[in-house]
Amino acid sequence: MKSLPNKKNNVKKLILGMAAGAACITSLTIANPVHAVDFEGERVEWIVPFKEGGGSDTWARFYAPLISENLPGKPVIVVKNIPGGGSTKGANQFQRRAKNNGLNIIGTSGSTQFPYLLGDPRVNYEYKDWIAVLASPTGGVFYVSSELGIKSAEELGSLRGKDLKYASQGATSLDLVPLLALDILDIDVQAIFGMKGRGSGRLAFERGEVNVDYQTSSAYLKKVVPLIDEGKVVPIMSWGVLDDDGNLQRDPTFPDLPHFAEVYEMINGKKPEGTAFKVWKAFFVAGFAAQKGIFLPKGTSQDIVDAWGDAVEKTIKSDDFQRSKELVLGDYPQAVKGKAVKAFNTALDISEADREWVRNWLTTRYNVRF
């Protein structure tokens, strides 16, 4: 007669079998980790809301292949320029159409932030909807045509009363910083509006259509320094950088150039003060402390945000980045992940009094209507 199965032994075998199976699955998982995010074979579209050749375009094309190497699956990153409206056209399109699958990003600059801060009616985008993964501080250099006959910042005052022209994206763009600086210096300049980026402004300068200009650090280093070597350009001043106490210091990327406040003191024999300088400084911080940024659209899942944050973090630590950064970006620390979010929270925090003063100035000086 067959013996009845031992239930206890069967249960024991079942438990042991399940444990062994779980251990096997665990070991396979450890050996072959599952990546929730994988962009292999995909194409990332990076919107740059400016024309080719400017500072933002130069910055994006420098970063794109480096970040691609560090994203899961190494997708191709394609920069798509959508200029117009002082960068509002491209930003509005991103707000409307970007998908939250990690394959759509935007690279903005201070010229995208300023219209947002000022309540420009062309703005249909919301920075609070977007998720920052990189904040790139930068500097800026103001320079003039050698045909104006001055050799340094000390002689800038001699340009008062001269026919000066500046090619601008618009008074509410990042050009607000140089236009207000020149106004504070009591140097009258005719702004020629309608440029689709600082690259367009630089080309107008090279064609001789305007005789003063400014570029952010990346474009200045790549596009303007050669013109200095050719004797066509005289660098005058940088905007400077802020120290830990909020005071302007010389830009470490351009240590031989005086900053804006130094030039004011050279010309006027005293340090700048008053509401106009206070507002200039507030918008300088808004436009340059987190001057350029990479953003993912609203609704992007945390695993995709983390994948992008990790990729950008690996990029700025890579040897390729470290070897090339100063020639393209200048000597500025890059903020990633939570630090990037904090940097933009600070940059987009302008007091209501400063906002109201500059809106009135823009209306009076350039007939801007809000």
C-alpha positions as CSV (number, residue, x, y, z in Angstrom):
1,M,0.0,0.0,0.0
2,K,1.4,3.5,-1.0
3,S,2.2,5.8,1.9
4,L,0.4,9.1,2.0
5,P,2.5,12.2,1.2
6,N,3.9,14.0,4.1
7,K,2.3,17.5,4.0
8,K,4.9,19.0,6.2
9,N,7.7,17.9,3.9
10,N,5.9,19.2,0.8
11,V,5.3,22.6,2.4
12,K,9.0,22.7,3.4
13,K,10.1,21.9,-0.2
14,L,7.7,24.5,-1.6
15,I,9.1,27.2,0.7
16,L,12.7,26.2,-0.1
17,G,11.9,26.2,-3.8
18,M,10.3,29.7,-3.7
19,A,13.3,31.0,-1.7
20,A,15.7,29.6,-4.2
21,G,13.7,31.1,-7.1
22,A,13.7,34.5,-5.4
23,A,17.4,34.3,-4.7
24,C,18.0,33.5,-8.4
25,I,15.8,36.4,-9.5
26,T,17.6,38.7,-7.1
27,S,21.0,37.7,-8.3
28,L,19.9,38.2,-11.9
29,T,18.5,41.6,-11.1
30,I,21.8,42.7,-9.4
31,A,23.9,41.3,-12.3
32,N,21.6,42.9,-14.9
33,P,19.9,46.0,-13.4
34,V,16.7,47.1,-15.1
35,H,16.9,50.7,-16.4
36,A,13.5,52.4,-16.3
37,V,14.8,55.1,-18.6
38,D,16.5,54.1,-21.9
39,F,16.7,56.5,-24.9
40,E,18.6,54.1,-27.2
41,G,17.8,54.8,-30.8
42,E,15.8,58.0,-29.9
43,R,16.4,61.6,-30.9
44,V,16.3,64.4,-28.3
45,E,15.1,67.8,-29.7
46,W,16.8,70.7,-27.9
47,I,15.0,74.0,-28.6
48,V,17.2,77.1,-28.6
49,P,14.9,80.1,-29.0
50,F,17.6,82.2,-30.7
51,K,19.3,82.3,-34.1
52,E,22.4,80.3,-34.8
53,G,25.8,81.7,-33.8
54,G,24.9,83.6,-30.6
55,G,25.9,82.8,-27.0
56,S,23.0,80.4,-26.3
57,D,23.5,78.5,-29.6
58,T,27.2,78.2,-28.9
59,W,26.5,77.0,-25.4
60,A,23.9,74.4,-26.5
61,R,26.0,73.0,-29.3
62,F,28.9,72.6,-26.8
63,Y,26.8,70.7,-24.3
64,A,24.7,68.6,-26.6
65,P,27.2,65.9,-27.7
66,L,28.7,65.7,-24.2
67,I,25.3,65.1,-22.5
68,S,24.3,62.6,-25.2
69,E,27.2,60.4,-24.1
70,N,25.9,60.3,-20.6
71,L,22.2,59.8,-21.1
72,P,20.9,56.2,-20.9
73,G,21.1,54.8,-24.5
74,K,23.1,57.7,-25.8
75,P,20.4,59.3,-27.9
76,V,21.4,61.9,-30.5
77,I,20.7,65.4,-29.3
78,V,19.7,67.8,-32.1
79,V,19.7,71.6,-31.5
80,K,16.7,73.3,-33.1
81,N,16.8,77.0,-33.4
82,I,13.4,78.8,-33.2
83,P,14.2,82.5,-33.0
84,G,11.8,85.4,-32.8
85,G,10.0,87.7,-30.4
86,G,13.2,88.1,-28.2
87,S,13.1,84.3,-27.6
88,T,9.4,84.2,-26.7
89,K,8.4,82.4,-29.9
90,G,10.5,79.3,-29.2
91,A,9.7,79.3,-25.5
92,N,5.9,79.6,-26.2
93,Q,6.2,76.7,-28.7
94,F,8.0,74.6,-26.1
95,Q,5.3,75.3,-23.5
96,R,2.6,74.3,-26.0
97,R,4.1,71.3,-27.7
98,A,6.8,69.7,-25.6
99,K,6.3,66.1,-24.6
100,N,7.2,64.9,-21.2
101,N,9.0,61.8,-22.4
102,G,12.5,63.1,-21.9
103,L,13.0,63.8,-25.6
104,N,12.1,67.5,-25.5
105,I,14.2,70.1,-23.7
106,I,14.7,73.8,-24.0
107,G,17.7,75.9,-23.4
108,T,16.8,79.4,-22.2
109,S,18.8,82.5,-21.4
110,G,18.3,85.8,-19.6
111,S,16.5,87.1,-22.7
112,T,13.8,84.5,-22.0
113,Q,13.7,85.3,-18.3
114,F,13.4,89.1,-18.6
115,P,10.1,89.2,-20.7
116,Y,8.7,86.7,-18.2
117,L,9.7,88.8,-15.2
118,L,8.5,92.0,-16.8
119,G,5.0,90.7,-17.8
120,D,5.7,91.1,-21.5
121,P,2.4,90.4,-23.4
122,R,4.2,88.0,-25.8
123,V,4.9,85.6,-23.0
124,N,2.7,82.5,-23.0
125,Y,5.2,80.3,-21.1
126,E,5.5,79.6,-17.4
127,Y,8.9,79.0,-15.9
128,K,7.2,77.5,-12.8
129,D,5.9,74.6,-15.0
130,W,9.4,73.6,-16.1
131,I,12.0,71.5,-14.3
132,A,15.6,72.8,-14.3
133,V,18.4,70.3,-14.6
134,L,21.2,72.7,-15.3
135,A,21.9,76.4,-14.5
136,S,24.8,78.0,-16.3
137,P,26.0,81.3,-14.9
138,T,27.9,83.5,-17.3
139,G,29.4,86.9,-17.9
140,G,29.2,89.5,-20.6
141,V,31.6,91.9,-22.3
142,F,30.8,95.3,-23.8
143,Y,33.0,96.4,-26.7
144,V,33.2,99.1,-29.3
145,S,34.4,99.5,-32.9
146,S,38.0,100.5,-33.2
147,E,36.8,103.2,-35.6
148,L,35.4,105.1,-32.7
149,G,39.0,106.0,-31.7
150,I,39.0,105.0,-28.1
151,K,41.5,102.5,-26.6
152,S,40.1,101.6,-23.2
153,A,37.4,102.1,-20.6
154,E,39.0,105.3,-19.3
155,E,38.1,107.0,-22.6
156,L,34.5,105.8,-22.7
157,G,33.2,109.2,-21.5
158,S,34.5,110.8,-24.7
159,L,31.8,108.9,-26.6
160,R,29.1,111.1,-25.1
161,G,27.4,113.0,-27.9
162,K,28.7,110.6,-30.6
163,D,26.5,108.7,-33.0
164,L,26.4,105.3,-31.3
165,K,24.2,102.4,-32.5
166,Y,23.5,99.1,-30.9
167,A,21.7,96.1,-32.5
168,S,19.2,94.8,-30.0
169,Q,16.8,91.9,-29.7
170,G,14.5,94.2,-27.7
171,A,14.5,96.4,-24.7
172,T,12.9,93.7,-22.5
173,S,15.4,91.0,-23.5
174,L,18.8,90.5,-21.9
175,D,19.8,93.7,-23.7
176,L,18.1,95.6,-20.8
177,V,21.4,95.2,-18.9
178,P,23.7,97.0,-21.4
179,L,21.0,99.5,-22.4
180,L,20.4,100.5,-18.7
181,A,24.2,100.5,-18.0
182,L,24.8,103.0,-20.8
183,D,21.9,105.1,-19.6
184,I,23.4,105.2,-16.1
185,L,26.8,106.2,-17.7
186,D,25.0,109.0,-19.5
187,I,26.0,107.6,-22.9
188,D,23.3,107.9,-25.4
189,V,23.0,105.0,-27.8
190,Q,20.4,104.4,-30.6
191,A,19.0,100.9,-30.2
192,I,18.2,99.2,-33.5
193,F,15.6,96.6,-32.5
194,G,14.5,93.4,-34.3
195,M,17.6,91.2,-34.0
196,K,16.8,87.5,-33.5
197,G,19.6,86.9,-31.1
198,R,22.9,88.3,-29.9
199,G,24.5,86.5,-32.9
200,S,22.5,88.7,-35.2
201,G,23.6,91.7,-33.3
202,R,27.3,90.7,-33.6
203,L,26.9,90.2,-37.3
204,A,25.4,93.7,-37.7
205,F,28.4,95.0,-35.8
206,E,30.8,93.1,-38.1
207,R,29.0,94.6,-41.1
208,G,29.5,98.1,-39.7
209,E,25.8,98.7,-39.3
210,V,26.3,99.4,-35.5
211,N,29.4,100.4,-33.6
212,V,28.9,99.2,-30.1
213,D,27.9,95.7,-28.9
214,Y,28.0,93.2,-26.1
215,Q,28.1,89.4,-26.1
216,T,27.8,86.8,-23.3
217,S,31.1,85.0,-22.4
218,S,30.7,82.0,-24.7
219,A,30.1,84.0,-27.9
220,Y,32.6,86.6,-26.9
221,L,35.4,84.0,-26.5
222,K,34.6,82.2,-29.7
223,K,33.4,85.0,-32.0
224,V,34.7,88.3,-30.8
225,V,38.3,87.6,-29.5
226,P,39.4,86.9,-33.1
227,L,38.1,90.4,-34.1
228,I,40.3,91.9,-31.3
229,D,43.3,90.2,-32.8
230,E,42.3,91.7,-36.2
231,G,42.2,95.2,-34.7
232,K,38.5,95.7,-35.3
233,V,37.3,95.6,-31.7
234,V,38.2,97.4,-28.5
235,P,37.0,95.6,-25.3
236,I,35.7,98.1,-22.7
237,M,34.2,96.3,-19.7
238,S,32.6,93.2,-18.3
239,W,29.5,93.3,-16.2
240,G,31.4,91.6,-13.4
241,V,30.4,88.9,-10.9
242,L,29.0,89.1,-7.4
243,D,31.1,88.0,-4.4
244,D,29.5,86.3,-1.3
245,D,28.6,89.7,0.1
246,G,26.8,90.8,-3.1
247,N,29.5,93.2,-4.3
248,L,30.6,93.4,-7.9
249,Q,34.0,92.0,-8.6
250,R,36.0,91.5,-11.8
251,D,34.9,88.6,-13.9
252,P,37.5,85.8,-13.4
253,T,37.2,84.9,-17.1
254,F,38.2,88.5,-18.0
255,P,40.4,89.7,-15.1
256,D,42.0,92.4,-17.1
257,L,38.7,94.2,-17.9
258,P,37.1,96.5,-15.3
259,H,33.5,95.8,-14.4
260,F,30.7,98.1,-14.9
261,A,30.8,99.8,-11.5
262,E,34.6,100.4,-11.9
263,V,34.0,102.1,-15.2
264,Y,31.3,104.3,-13.7
265,E,33.8,105.4,-11.0
266,M,36.5,106.0,-13.6
267,I,34.2,108.4,-15.6
268,N,32.3,110.1,-12.7
269,G,34.9,110.0,-9.8
270,K,32.5,108.2,-7.4
271,K,30.9,104.9,-6.9
272,P,27.4,104.2,-8.5
273,E,24.4,104.4,-6.2
274,G,20.7,105.1,-6.3
275,T,17.6,103.4,-7.6
276,A,18.8,103.0,-11.2
277,F,22.0,101.2,-10.2
278,K,20.1,99.0,-7.7
279,V,17.7,98.0,-10.4
280,W,20.5,97.3,-12.9
281,K,22.1,95.1,-10.3
282,A,18.9,93.2,-9.7
283,F,18.4,92.4,-13.4
284,F,22.1,91.7,-13.7
285,V,21.6,88.9,-11.1
286,A,18.4,87.7,-12.8
287,G,20.2,87.7,-16.2
288,F,23.6,86.3,-15.4
289,A,23.6,84.3,-12.1
290,A,21.6,81.6,-13.8
291,Q,21.9,83.0,-17.3
292,K,21.3,79.9,-19.3
293,G,19.4,76.7,-18.3
294,I,18.2,73.4,-19.5
295,F,14.6,72.6,-18.7
296,L,12.3,69.6,-19.0
297,P,8.6,70.2,-19.6
298,K,5.7,70.0,-17.1
299,G,4.7,66.5,-16.0
300,T,8.0,64.8,-16.7
301,S,8.3,61.8,-14.4
302,Q,10.9,61.7,-11.7
303,D,12.9,58.9,-13.2
304,I,13.4,60.9,-16.4
305,V,14.3,64.0,-14.4
306,D,16.8,61.9,-12.4
307,A,18.3,60.4,-15.6
308,W,18.8,63.9,-17.1
309,G,20.2,65.2,-13.8
310,D,22.7,62.3,-13.6
311,A,23.7,62.8,-17.2
312,V,24.4,66.5,-16.8
313,E,26.3,65.9,-13.5
314,K,28.5,63.2,-15.2
315,T,29.1,65.6,-18.1
316,I,30.5,68.5,-16.1
317,K,32.8,66.0,-14.2
318,S,34.0,64.5,-17.5
319,D,37.5,65.0,-18.8
320,D,36.2,66.3,-22.1
321,F,34.2,69.0,-20.4
322,Q,37.0,70.0,-18.1
323,R,39.4,70.3,-21.0
324,S,37.2,72.5,-23.1
325,K,34.9,74.5,-20.7
326,E,37.0,77.6,-20.2
327,L,37.4,78.2,-24.0
328,V,33.7,78.0,-24.5
329,L,31.9,78.8,-21.2
330,G,34.5,80.8,-19.3
331,D,35.4,80.1,-15.7
332,Y,32.0,79.8,-14.1
333,P,30.7,76.9,-11.8
334,Q,27.8,75.0,-13.3
335,A,24.8,74.2,-11.1
336,V,23.0,70.8,-11.5
337,K,19.8,69.2,-10.1
338,G,18.7,70.9,-6.8
339,K,21.3,73.6,-7.1
340,A,20.0,74.4,-10.6
341,V,16.4,74.7,-9.3
342,K,17.6,77.0,-6.4
343,A,19.6,79.2,-8.8
344,F,16.5,79.8,-11.0
345,N,14.3,80.4,-8.0
346,T,16.8,83.2,-7.0
347,A,17.2,84.6,-10.5
348,L,13.4,84.8,-11.0
349,D,12.8,86.6,-7.7
350,I,12.6,90.3,-8.5
351,S,11.1,92.7,-6.0
352,E,7.9,94.4,-7.0
353,A,9.5,97.9,-6.6
354,D,12.4,97.0,-8.9
355,R,10.0,95.6,-11.4
356,E,7.8,98.7,-11.4
357,W,10.8,101.0,-11.7
358,V,12.2,99.3,-14.7
359,R,8.8,99.0,-16.4
360,N,8.4,102.7,-16.1
361,W,11.9,103.3,-17.4
362,L,11.3,101.0,-20.4
363,T,8.0,102.8,-21.2
364,T,9.6,106.3,-21.0
365,R,12.9,105.4,-22.7
366,Y,11.7,102.9,-25.4
367,N,7.9,103.2,-25.5
368,V,7.4,99.7,-24.2
369,R,3.8,99.1,-23.2
370,F,2.8,96.6,-20.6
